[in-house]
């Protein structure tokens, strides 16, 4: 199992210099990854007056401050971005970091605030179609080959976006969604990893082991090629006490999780403030027997 730190792109973490400090501290403390939210306004009611940073600029700062840890968005709403621009951003970051990008993607939300605020559709079905088609277009761009595509939402005429990503054939793609909803996890099964949230466990809360086991079995059934590596990312708050932390995380690893993503509770203010996040980073990742 690998271990990562999860931070939003607002509050204290809207500042690229702060993010560079966080990234360097995470690498020094032995964490394996640093993952970022990708929001424009998040919840307008809750975030009113808070600064936001562009996640790709923040990830650039993190890449320049580190040499080992994985970096990427958890998650980017593909439907909210132009695929050609997003493909360039990911490829540039992958080159800058020496092939350390993991691309997390999802539907995005809250839909009314993040899409409706800017005159975009709030039809979840349409956004899901754009997500699926956009992912296919992104993968084609990242190959470095010429792309022709005519779909319901995107068209590409004889375009070659170079350079290709450092990672071949592309960076790993992880897909987010709520379990037990099956459509997002079917989508996840087609790519390289699943980042499930659980209706029974909010952000910052570890999922029940039995529900994770059911999810992993479902994804395995959906996978066309079961011989290739596949990641399942779960998260929450792990206790500072090593034994308690091991008792929380080990059963999840045994149930099929390959990453533990350290996340503060979304309630309150700690999750977007530097001090509590840095305190947890400096304690180091959980230790498994």
Secondary structure, DSSP 8 states (H G I E B T S, - for coil): -EEEEEE-SBGGGGSHHHHHHHHHHHHHTT--EEEE---SSSSHHHHTT--B--HHHHHHHHHHT-SSSEEEES-EEGGGS-HHHHHHHHHHHHHHTTS-BEEEEE--S-HHHHTGGGT----HHHHHHHHHHHHHHHHHHHTTS-EEEE-SS-EEEEE--SS--SSSS--EEEEEEEET-HHHHHHHHTSSEEEEEETTB-TTS---HHHHHHHHHHHHHH-S-TTS--EEEEEE---SSHHHHHHHHHHHHHTT--EEEE---SSSSGGG-HHHHHHHHHH------
